[in-house]
Amino acid sequence: MRRTSKLFASVVTLGLAAATFLASSPAFAAGADPAFIERDKWLGIAAALAIGLTGLGGALGQGRAAGAALEGIARNPQASGKIFVPMIVGLALIESLVIYGLLIAFQLSGKIG
């Protein structure tokens, strides 16, 4: 009995959330200048490319860096201490570039509308 009441509560909550989102969009609908619509389209595409390409590049870079470090450790297990710390620093720098891409995407999406 308890499981069905939890399931029912979650379904009702999901239904109310969906109804709220669907009902609120006509309230904010208004006519806009076609030039702004064209600009917003390109800003949206630029934001999507910014986060997509930085995510792809970061994932490829981290994969190659970790793979090379693990291969080096596998060939010479005594050098694992000398390889591990620079690998972590390199992974952190790669991840910071992805975060910069995320910030650029946020800035571009903030200009939409």
C-alpha positions as CSV (number, residue, x, y, z in Angstrom):
1,M,0.0,0.0,0.0
2,R,2.8,2.4,0.8
3,R,4.6,1.8,-2.5
4,T,1.5,2.6,-4.5
5,S,0.9,5.8,-2.6
6,K,4.5,6.9,-3.3
7,L,4.0,6.1,-6.9
8,F,0.7,7.9,-7.1
9,A,2.3,11.0,-5.4
10,S,5.2,11.1,-7.8
11,V,2.8,10.7,-10.8
12,V,0.6,13.5,-9.6
13,T,3.6,15.7,-9.0
14,L,5.0,15.0,-12.4
15,G,1.6,15.7,-14.0
16,L,1.3,19.1,-12.1
17,A,4.8,20.1,-13.2
18,A,4.0,19.2,-16.8
19,A,0.8,21.1,-16.7
20,T,2.5,24.2,-15.2
21,F,5.2,24.2,-17.9
22,L,2.7,23.7,-20.7
23,A,0.3,26.4,-19.4
24,S,3.0,29.0,-18.8
25,S,4.4,29.2,-22.4
26,P,1.3,31.0,-23.9
27,A,1.5,33.6,-21.2
28,F,4.9,34.7,-22.3
29,A,4.3,34.6,-26.0
30,A,4.6,37.9,-27.7
31,G,5.6,39.3,-31.1
32,A,9.2,39.9,-31.6
33,D,11.3,41.8,-34.1
34,P,12.5,39.4,-36.9
35,A,16.0,40.7,-36.6
36,F,16.2,39.6,-33.0
37,I,14.8,36.2,-33.9
38,E,17.5,35.8,-36.5
39,R,20.2,36.9,-34.1
40,D,18.9,34.7,-31.3
41,K,18.9,31.7,-33.6
42,W,22.6,32.2,-34.3
43,L,23.4,32.8,-30.6
44,G,21.7,29.6,-29.7
45,I,23.7,27.7,-32.3
46,A,26.9,29.3,-31.1
47,A,26.2,28.4,-27.5
48,A,25.5,24.8,-28.4
49,L,28.7,24.6,-30.5
50,A,30.7,26.1,-27.7
51,I,29.7,23.6,-25.1
52,G,29.6,20.7,-27.6
53,L,33.0,21.2,-29.1
54,T,34.7,21.9,-25.7
55,G,33.1,18.8,-24.2
56,L,34.2,16.7,-27.1
57,G,37.7,18.0,-27.1
58,G,38.0,17.7,-23.4
59,A,36.8,14.1,-23.4
60,L,39.2,13.2,-26.1
61,G,42.1,14.9,-24.4
62,Q,41.4,13.4,-21.0
63,G,41.1,10.0,-22.6
64,R,44.4,10.2,-24.4
65,A,46.2,11.7,-21.4
66,A,44.9,9.0,-19.0
67,G,45.6,6.2,-21.6
68,A,49.2,7.4,-22.0
69,A,49.7,7.7,-18.3
70,L,48.3,4.2,-17.7
71,E,50.5,2.8,-20.5
72,G,53.5,4.4,-18.9
73,I,52.7,3.0,-15.5
74,A,52.1,-0.4,-17.0
75,R,55.5,-0.3,-18.7
76,N,57.3,0.9,-15.6
77,P,55.4,0.4,-12.4
78,Q,58.1,2.1,-10.3
79,A,57.5,5.4,-12.1
80,S,53.8,5.5,-11.1
81,G,54.5,8.2,-8.5
82,K,56.2,10.4,-11.0
83,I,53.5,9.9,-13.6
84,F,50.4,10.2,-11.4
85,V,50.7,13.8,-10.2
86,P,51.5,15.4,-13.6
87,M,48.6,13.4,-15.1
88,I,46.2,14.8,-12.5
89,V,47.4,18.3,-13.1
90,G,47.0,17.8,-16.9
91,L,43.5,16.5,-16.4
92,A,42.6,19.5,-14.3
93,L,43.9,21.9,-16.9
94,I,41.9,20.1,-19.6
95,E,38.8,20.2,-17.5
96,S,39.3,24.0,-16.9
97,L,39.2,24.5,-20.7
98,V,35.9,22.7,-20.8
99,I,34.6,25.0,-18.0
100,Y,35.7,28.0,-20.0
101,G,33.6,26.7,-22.9
102,L,30.6,26.3,-20.5
103,L,31.0,29.9,-19.3
104,I,31.1,31.1,-22.9
105,A,27.9,29.1,-23.7
106,F,26.2,30.6,-20.6
107,Q,27.2,34.1,-21.7
108,L,25.9,33.5,-25.3
109,S,22.6,32.1,-24.0
110,G,22.2,35.0,-21.7
111,K,22.1,37.3,-24.7
112,I,19.2,35.5,-26.2
113,G,15.9,37.2,-25.8
